[in-house]
């Protein structure tokens, strides 16, 4: 379903906001990510920018996420 969602986004040319708690799904669906903690954006960027620089403890599980 992730591939289908990305294709619909591209075809329609729309911006979509997903609230996702699964890091691998977030990386596969996103052009840009916002890492949030306590209701605040702590880090913003592309998956390629965020993955190697994920702030700890905001995203303790990110290093295990497949790219």
N, C-alpha and C positions, 0 to 999 in steps of 0.2 A: 504494500500500500504506500510505502514511502516514495517509491519511484513515481507512482501515479499522482501523488500530491505535488511533487516537484514539477511534473509535467503540466498539471493544471495551473499551477502558479505561473509558469513560464508562458503558457498559451494565453492566459488572461492578462498577464502583465500586472499582477496585483501584489501588494505587500501583505504578508500573512504573519501574524504573531501566534506562536505556539508556546504553551506552557508545558514544558517537558521535564520530567525528573530522571529520565534514562539518558545517560551521557552519550551512548552510541547512537541513539535515535536523534538526539540534538545535533550531533556532528554531521549526521547524514542528511538532515533536512535543512540545515542552516547555511545561509550566506554570511550571516552575522549572528553573534551570540551575546547575550547579556547574562553574566553570572550575578545572581542576586543572593543577598543574605540579609535577614531581618528587614525585608521590604525595601532594600536599597540596592541599586546597581553598584556592584563592586568592581566589575571588569567588563569591558565592552570591546568587541573586535571580531575578526574572522575566526573560524575554527583553527586555521593555521597559526594565527597570532596567539590565541588563547591557550591552545594545548600545551606548548612548551613553557608557558609563563603563568599557568594557573595559580592564583593566589591561594595560599593555605592560610587558615583552615576553611576558607570559603568553599573550596571544591576539593575535598580530600580524596574523592573517588576518581577524579579526572585522569591521573596518570595511568590508570588501568584501562582507559577507553581505547578501543582500536580506531585507528585513523583510516 
